[in-house]
Amino acid sequence: ELEIKAEPDKLIRELTADEMDAVRTIIDAMVKMAGTPRGNDKMIDGGNATFFQTMNNVIDNCGGLRRWFEGVATRYAAKVIPVARTKSAPLPYLSRAILEDLENYRIYVTGGMPEEVEDDYGAPETPDIVETTDFVETDAEPVNQLVPEDAATKKEVTAALLRYIDRDTLSARLTTGQMEAFDDILQMTAYFCRRNVKGKDDGMMEGKANMQFLDALNKVIARYESLTPLFEAMSVMMDYDTYWKDLMKNPRIKNPKLVFQSEVEKALLMPSAIIGEYTARKAQSDTGHTLHREYNWTKAFDEE
């Protein structure tokens, strides 16, 4: 359906080979967007209602998608797609760009609305709207989520986690101590995604995967299309420049490593609370004080 609306036989007359490759990449991404829930988007008959509404608005006003593809192809070939390929999770980045450009289609569609287009490229009087059912694939695998098979080995679950973490963004934002914390938090998260301790994880396992942790992480992915916000929050809150020193100073703490493990576990099981607290404190961090100092990680252990 998308290829019909794109009119590739006409696009190929106007676009370069690289631009046509970009169009095909965009179409592939749009097919996935059509059947993928994003944040709080409503799903109807297996289709993302927000995506279809946005796309159909372009089809309705422009008589199809060809002119929109003509307008965006150069930018996607030169910049958007190459940048997406550098990301740990390319599809969410590309999906956001596509949705924004569909919403702002007037920037890319030149020559007026359909009635002003030459007859050769004229739109039908009543453009065909793409139905959500056109994209339903009942046997399609879920996308944008961690699955039990990702936890087959520690190496595999680490790689799966990194698909949803933009390490380049974290490296640009975080200090050396915070990045050191990130590396250990990542390894600890991989451990929890596979942990099988009698009395703690009974009934939680599917294969080698600990579903209470995978499900919690999938909620973050569903909301943010990324795990970066969660890992940024944890890394800042456990900044190694001071975190271990603070733990060692507390005479009530006998096992600092156990405290670290416990705090990572709590953060993974309550990600919304951690991200929310971090975001709120970050908004107030213009006082000149280091953000992690506002967190009292040892308070919960003062009575031990």
VOPAGU-2260 file (C-alpha; in pm, 1 decimal, decimal comma):
REM VOPAGU-2260
SITE   aa  ch    i         X         Y         Z
SITE  GLU   A    0       0,0       0,0       0,0
SITE  LEU   A    1     278,9     244,4      84,0
SITE  GLU   A    2     457,5     172,7    -242,0
SITE  ILE   A    3     135,3     241,1    -431,9
SITE  LYS   A    4      97,6     576,5    -256,9
SITE  ALA   A    5     465,7     654,9    -316,2
SITE  GLU   A    6     438,6     595,7    -693,1
SITE  PRO   A    7     796,4     467,2    -733,8
SITE  ASP   A    8     770,0     463,5   -1115,1
SITE  LYS   A    9     739,0     842,9   -1103,1
SITE  LEU   A   10     985,4     893,6    -816,7
SITE  ILE   A   11    1259,6     715,9   -1009,9
SITE  ARG   A   12    1238,2     983,7   -1280,3
SITE  GLU   A   13    1315,1    1257,8   -1028,2
SITE  LEU   A   14    1545,2    1101,3    -768,8
SITE  THR   A   15    1900,8     971,1    -768,0
SITE  ALA   A   16    1986,0     609,9    -688,9
SITE  ASP   A   17    2086,3     702,8    -332,2
SITE  GLU   A   18    1762,6     893,0    -284,9
SITE  MET   A   19    1559,5     596,5    -410,4
SITE  ASP   A   20    1744,2     374,2    -162,6
SITE  ALA   A   21    1647,3     623,0     107,7
SITE  VAL   A   22    1282,8     603,7      -2,1
SITE  ARG   A   23    1289,3     224,5      28,8
SITE  THR   A   24    1443,4     251,4     376,1
SITE  ILE   A   25    1175,2     500,5     480,9
SITE  ILE   A   26     901,4     270,7     350,0
SITE  ASP   A   27    1045,3     -25,9     541,1
SITE  ALA   A   28    1051,8     183,5     859,0
SITE  MET   A   29     696,0     306,8     801,4
SITE  VAL   A   30     571,3     -50,9     765,9
SITE  LYS   A   31     716,7    -127,9    1108,8
SITE  MET   A   32     578,5     196,0    1254,1
SITE  ALA   A   33     233,3     105,9    1126,2
SITE  GLY   A   34     210,9    -202,5    1344,4
SITE  THR   A   35     413,9     -91,4    1644,8
SITE  PRO   A   36     273,0      73,6    1959,7
SITE  ARG   A   37     463,1     389,8    2052,3
SITE  GLY   A   38     422,7     539,2    2396,8
SITE  ASN   A   39      52,4     587,3    2465,6
SITE  ASP   A   40     -52,9     562,6    2100,8
SITE  LYS   A   41    -384,5     384,1    2049,7
SITE  MET   A   42    -380,0      59,8    1852,3
SITE  ILE   A   43    -677,2     -20,2    1625,8
SITE  ASP   A   44    -700,1    -356,2    1447,4
SITE  GLY   A   45    -328,6    -405,6    1502,0
SITE  GLY   A   46    -235,1     -65,9    1356,3
SITE  ASN   A   47     -92,6     243,7    1525,0
SITE  ALA   A   48    -381,4     490,7    1501,7
SITE  THR   A   49    -162,2     799,5    1548,4
SITE  PHE   A   50      71,0     696,5    1268,4
SITE  PHE   A   51    -214,6     619,4    1028,4
SITE  GLN   A   52    -392,5     945,0    1109,1
SITE  THR   A   53     -75,4    1144,2    1044,4
SITE  MET   A   54       5,8     959,5     722,2
SITE  ASN   A   55    -351,0     973,3     593,5
SITE  ASN   A   56    -353,8    1348,0     649,1
SITE  VAL   A   57     -65,4    1374,6     401,9
SITE  ILE   A   58    -236,5    1138,0     157,2
SITE  ASP   A   59    -561,9    1332,6     183,0
SITE  ASN   A   60    -403,1    1673,6     131,5
SITE  CYS   A   61    -140,2    1577,0    -124,4
SITE  GLY   A   62    -313,7    1306,5    -323,3
SITE  GLY   A   63     -68,8    1041,5    -212,4
SITE  LEU   A   64     281,3    1023,8     -68,2
SITE  ARG   A   65     490,9    1074,3    -381,6
SITE  ARG   A   66     544,9    1446,1    -340,0
SITE  TRP   A   67     631,9    1404,8      27,2
SITE  PHE   A   68     891,3    1141,3     -61,7
SITE  GLU   A   69    1032,0    1372,4    -329,0
SITE  GLY   A   70    1070,4    1644,7     -68,2
SITE  VAL   A   71    1239,5    1438,9     204,4
SITE  ALA   A   72    1449,7    1194,5      -0,3
SITE  THR   A   73    1759,6    1414,5     -31,1
SITE  ARG   A   74    1778,5    1491,8     341,3
SITE  TYR   A   75    1723,2    1130,8     442,2
SITE  ALA   A   76    1984,7    1001,4     199,1
SITE  ALA   A   77    2243,8    1259,3     303,7
SITE  LYS   A   78    2183,4    1290,7     676,7
SITE  VAL   A   79    1894,4    1122,7     857,1
SITE  ILE   A   80    1958,0     760,8     755,5
SITE  PRO   A   81    2340,0     779,5     795,5
SITE  VAL   A   82    2293,5     926,4    1144,8
SITE  ALA   A   83    2033,4     660,5    1232,1
SITE  ARG   A   84    2281,6     387,9    1140,2
SITE  THR   A   85    2525,0     519,1    1402,3
SITE  LYS   A   86    2267,5     477,5    1679,2
SITE  SER   A   87    2245,4     173,0    1904,0
SITE  ALA   A   88    1871,3     166,8    1822,7
SITE  PRO   A   89    1836,0     305,4    1466,9
SITE  LEU   A   90    1463,6     240,9    1419,5
SITE  PRO   A   91    1334,6     463,1    1704,1
SITE  TYR   A   92    1552,3     750,7    1580,3
SITE  LEU   A   93    1434,5     703,9    1221,6
SITE  SER   A   94    1071,5     662,1    1329,2
SITE  ARG   A   95    1071,7     990,8    1520,5
SITE  ALA   A   96    1218,5    1173,3    1221,4
SITE  ILE   A   97     960,7    1025,2     983,3
SITE  LEU   A   98     667,0    1107,6    1209,9
SITE  GLU   A   99     785,4    1466,5    1255,4
SITE  ASP   A  100     831,5    1510,4     881,6
SITE  LEU   A  101     487,7    1366,6     810,1
SITE  GLU   A  102     339,1    1613,8    1057,9
SITE  ASN   A  103     530,9    1897,8     889,5
SITE  TYR   A  104     465,3    1775,7     535,5
SITE  ARG   A  105     396,6    2128,0     401,7
SITE  ILE   A  106     767,4    2206,2     435,8
SITE  TYR   A  107     853,8    1931,8     188,2
SITE  VAL   A  108     558,7    1939,2     -51,1
SITE  THR   A  109     604,9    2215,4    -306,9
SITE  GLY   A  110     381,1    2342,7    -581,7
SITE  GLY   A  111      60,9    2376,9    -385,7
SITE  MET   A  112    -205,9    2125,7    -297,4
SITE  PRO   A  113    -330,0    1840,9    -520,3
SITE  GLU   A  114    -565,3    2047,7    -730,6
SITE  GLU   A  115    -272,7    2260,4    -848,3
SITE  VAL   A  116     -60,2    1968,0    -962,3
SITE  GLU   A  117     -17,5    1900,4   -1332,9
SITE  ASP   A  118    -246,0    1636,2   -1480,5
SITE  ASP   A  119      36,7    1385,2   -1523,6
SITE  TYR   A  120      81,3    1377,3   -1147,2
SITE  GLY   A  121    -271,6    1468,6   -1052,1
SITE  ALA   A  122    -436,8    1327,8    -742,2
SITE  PRO   A  123    -770,2    1151,4    -750,1
SITE  GLU   A  124   -1064,1    1362,0    -637,7
SITE  THR   A  125   -1104,0    1143,0    -331,6
SITE  PRO   A  126    -762,8    1001,2    -238,2
SITE  ASP   A  127    -765,1     644,5    -113,5
SITE  ILE   A  128    -699,8     639,6     258,2
SITE  VAL   A  129    -477,5     362,8     387,6
SITE  GLU   A  130    -663,9     141,8     632,0
SITE  THR   A  131    -498,5       3,8     943,1
SITE  THR   A  132    -596,7    -347,9     839,1
SITE  ASP   A  133    -373,7    -314,6     531,7
SITE  PHE   A  134     -74,6    -352,0     765,1
SITE  VAL   A  135    -191,4    -623,4    1002,0
SITE  GLU   A  136      54,6    -914,1    1012,7
SITE  THR   A  137     -82,5   -1167,2    1256,0
SITE  ASP   A  138     236,6   -1370,8    1261,3
SITE  ALA   A  139     473,6   -1075,4    1294,0
SITE  GLU   A  140     712,4   -1079,8    1587,1
SITE  PRO   A  141     681,3    -797,5    1840,6
SITE  VAL   A  142     932,8    -521,5    1784,9
SITE  ASN   A  143    1089,1    -269,4    2017,8
SITE  GLN   A  144    1100,6    -498,0    2317,3
SITE  LEU   A  145    1324,8    -744,5    2493,2
SITE  VAL   A  146    1222,5   -1107,9    2454,0
SITE  PRO   A  147    1318,6   -1416,3    2659,2
SITE  GLU   A  148    1556,5   -1534,0    2387,5
SITE  ASP   A  149    1763,9   -1218,7    2442,5
SITE  ALA   A  150    1868,8   -1357,7    2780,9
SITE  ALA   A  151    2007,0   -1689,0    2654,1
SITE  THR   A  152    2356,3   -1587,0    2768,1
SITE  LYS   A  153    2501,1   -1292,3    2957,5
SITE  LYS   A  154    2675,4   -1179,0    2639,4
SITE  GLU   A  155    2350,1   -1187,0    2443,1
SITE  VAL   A  156    2149,3    -998,1    2703,1
SITE  THR   A  157    2421,7    -732,7    2724,7
SITE  ALA   A  158    2408,9    -690,5    2346,7
SITE  ALA   A  159    2027,7    -674,2    2360,2
SITE  LEU   A  160    2037,8    -401,3    2625,0
SITE  LEU   A  161    2285,7    -199,5    2420,6
SITE  ARG   A  162    2043,1    -199,9    2126,6
SITE  TYR   A  163    1828,0      37,5    2329,5
SITE  ILE   A  164    2103,9     248,1    2485,9
SITE  ASP   A  165    2263,0     540,9    2302,2
SITE  ARG   A  166    2613,2     511,3    2441,6
SITE  ASP   A  167    2736,3     807,2    2236,8
SITE  THR   A  168    2478,0    1031,8    2400,7
SITE  LEU   A  169    2572,9     905,8    2745,7
SITE  SER   A  170    2943,4     957,0    2675,8
SITE  ALA   A  171    2872,8    1316,8    2576,5
SITE  ARG   A  172    2659,3    1390,8    2882,9
SITE  LEU   A  173    2824,2    1196,7    3163,2
SITE  THR   A  174    3147,9    1240,1    3354,7
SITE  THR   A  175    3419,3     975,7    3369,8
SITE  GLY   A  176    3293,4     857,1    3707,7
SITE  GLN   A  177    2937,7     834,2    3580,2
SITE  MET   A  178    3044,8     634,1    3274,0
SITE  GLU   A  179    3235,8     397,2    3502,2
SITE  ALA   A  180    2914,0     353,9    3697,7
SITE  PHE   A  181    2725,3     292,9    3372,2
SITE  ASP   A  182    2954,2       6,2    3272,3
SITE  ASP   A  183    2902,5    -172,2    3604,8
SITE  ILE   A  184    2527,9     -98,2    3608,3
SITE  LEU   A  185    2500,5    -249,4    3259,4
SITE  GLN   A  186    2674,1    -568,9    3373,3
SITE  MET   A  187    2460,9    -585,2    3688,0
SITE  THR   A  188    2146,8    -539,9    3476,3
SITE  ALA   A  189    2252,8    -829,9    3254,5
SITE  TYR   A  190    2290,3   -1039,9    3569,9
SITE  PHE   A  191    1941,5    -950,1    3694,0
SITE  CYS   A  192    1786,7   -1026,4    3354,2
SITE  ARG   A  193    1911,0   -1384,6    3401,2
SITE  ARG   A  194    1899,9   -1420,1    3782,0
SITE  ASN   A  195    1733,1   -1739,4    3903,8
SITE  VAL   A  196    1747,2   -1746,3    4282,7
SITE  LYS   A  197    1515,0   -1983,1    4465,0
SITE  GLY   A  198    1267,0   -1789,5    4674,9
SITE  LYS   A  199    1322,6   -1467,8    4480,9
SITE  ASP   A  200    1261,6   -1564,1    4121,7
SITE  ASP   A  201    1027,8   -1863,0    4148,3
SITE  GLY   A  202     769,5   -1840,0    3871,9
SITE  MET   A  203     943,7   -1542,6    3711,3
SITE  MET   A  204    1159,9   -1737,3    3468,3
SITE  GLU   A  205    1092,5   -1808,3    3102,0
SITE  GLY   A  206    1379,5   -2006,7    2963,6
SITE  LYS   A  207    1683,9   -1830,8    3106,4
SITE  ALA   A  208    1511,4   -1492,2    3119,4
SITE  ASN   A  209    1394,9   -1329,2    3441,9
SITE  MET   A  210    1070,3   -1175,6    3322,1
SITE  GLN   A  211    1015,3    -935,2    3611,6
SITE  PHE   A  212    1323,6    -742,5    3499,8
SITE  LEU   A  213    1261,8    -778,6    3125,6
SITE  ASP   A  214     901,4    -663,8    3167,6
SITE  ALA   A  215    1010,1    -359,2    3368,8
SITE  LEU   A  216    1267,8    -265,9    3104,9
SITE  ASN   A  217    1013,4    -316,5    2826,4
SITE  LYS   A  218     787,4     -59,5    2991,1
SITE  VAL   A  219    1070,5     192,6    2964,0
SITE  ILE   A  220    1125,7      99,6    2598,6
SITE  ALA   A  221     753,0     134,1    2527,9
SITE  ARG   A  222     745,8     482,0    2677,2
SITE  TYR   A  223    1077,9     625,2    2559,1
SITE  GLU   A  224    1170,5     388,3    2271,9
SITE  SER   A  225    1502,5     367,8    2451,9
SITE  LEU   A  226    1667,1     261,2    2777,8
SITE  THR   A  227    1898,7     562,1    2771,4
SITE  PRO   A  228    1689,1     773,9    3015,5
SITE  LEU   A  229    1695,5     498,1    3278,8
SITE  PHE   A  230    2066,5     425,6    3248,7
SITE  GLU   A  231    2150,7     795,3    3247,7
SITE  ALA   A  232    1952,8     841,2    3569,6
SITE  MET   A  233    2118,0     546,2    3742,7
SITE  SER   A  234    2466,7     641,9    3625,5
SITE  VAL   A  235    2436,5     996,7    3757,5
SITE  MET   A  236    2284,3     883,3    4084,1
SITE  MET   A  237    2566,2     632,7    4138,1
SITE  ASP   A  238    2848,3     856,9    4017,0
SITE  TYR   A  239    3166,8     665,6    4098,3
SITE  ASP   A  240    3355,7     988,4    4169,0
SITE  THR   A  241    3183,7     995,4    4509,6
SITE  TYR   A  242    2946,1     698,2    4537,3
SITE  TRP   A  243    3187,2     445,0    4686,4
SITE  LYS   A  244    3351,2     703,6    4912,0
SITE  ASP   A  245    3011,3     790,0    5057,6
SITE  LEU   A  246    2934,4     423,1    5117,9
SITE  MET   A  247    3269,0     360,3    5284,9
SITE  LYS   A  248    3216,7     656,1    5519,9
SITE  ASN   A  249    2894,5     509,5    5657,1
SITE  PRO   A  250    2983,6     286,7    5956,1
SITE  ARG   A  251    2646,6     109,9    5933,5
SITE  ILE   A  252    2723,4     -31,5    5590,0
SITE  LYS   A  253    2920,6    -354,2    5615,4
SITE  ASN   A  254    2898,6    -462,6    5251,9
SITE  PRO   A  255    2908,7    -169,6    5003,3
SITE  LYS   A  256    2890,0    -403,4    4701,9
SITE  LEU   A  257    2564,1    -548,1    4832,6
SITE  VAL   A  258    2425,9    -195,0    4867,7
SITE  PHE   A  259    2518,9    -123,1    4506,1
SITE  GLN   A  260    2352,5    -443,5    4386,8
SITE  SER   A  261    2040,3    -368,7    4589,6
SITE  GLU   A  262    2011,4     -14,2    4455,1
SITE  VAL   A  263    2046,3    -130,8    4094,2
SITE  GLU   A  264    1777,8    -393,4    4155,5
SITE  LYS   A  265    1538,8    -134,7    4302,0
SITE  ALA   A  266    1600,4     103,0    4012,5
SITE  LEU   A  267    1533,9    -167,6    3753,1
SITE  LEU   A  268    1207,9    -270,5    3917,3
SITE  MET   A  269    1088,7      89,0    3966,8
SITE  PRO   A  270    1222,4     262,3    3653,8
SITE  SER   A  271     947,6     524,5    3625,5
SITE  ALA   A  272    1012,2     643,2    3979,8
SITE  ILE   A  273    1387,7     662,0    3920,4
SITE  ILE   A  274    1354,5     849,4    3590,7
SITE  GLY   A  275    1092,0    1081,0    3736,6
SITE  GLU   A  276    1301,6    1166,2    4040,7
SITE  TYR   A  277    1611,7    1219,4    3831,0
SITE  THR   A  278    1427,2    1440,2    3582,6
SITE  ALA   A  279    1278,4    1650,8    3861,1
SITE  ARG   A  280    1612,5    1697,0    4033,3
SITE  LYS   A  281    1786,6    1766,7    3705,0
SITE  ALA   A  282    1543,4    2052,2    3645,1
SITE  GLN   A  283    1655,1    2201,2    3976,2
SITE  SER   A  284    2026,6    2142,1    3922,1
SITE  ASP   A  285    2107,2    2497,2    3811,1
SITE  THR   A  286    2218,4    2575,3    4166,1
SITE  GLY   A  287    2575,1    2476,4    4085,2
SITE  HIS   A  288    2570,6    2165,5    4303,8
SITE  THR   A  289    2654,2    1826,3    4161,7
SITE  LEU   A  290    2334,1    1636,3    4101,6
SITE  HIS   A  291    2428,3    1308,5    4266,4
SITE  ARG   A  292    2486,9    1480,4    4600,4
SITE  GLU   A  293    2114,9    1537,9    4631,7
SITE  TYR   A  294    2051,4    1163,6    4650,1
SITE  ASN   A  295    2081,3     985,3    4982,0
SITE  TRP   A  296    2148,3     631,4    4867,0
SITE  THR   A  297    2264,1     513,0    5209,3
SITE  LYS   A  298    1958,1     622,7    5405,2
SITE  ALA   A  299    1777,7     293,0    5353,2
SITE  PHE   A  300    2068,2     108,1    5515,2
SITE  ASP   A  301    2115,1     326,9    5823,2
SITE  GLU   A  302    1915,9      86,3    6038,0
SITE  GLU   A  303    2101,4    -225,8    5930,9
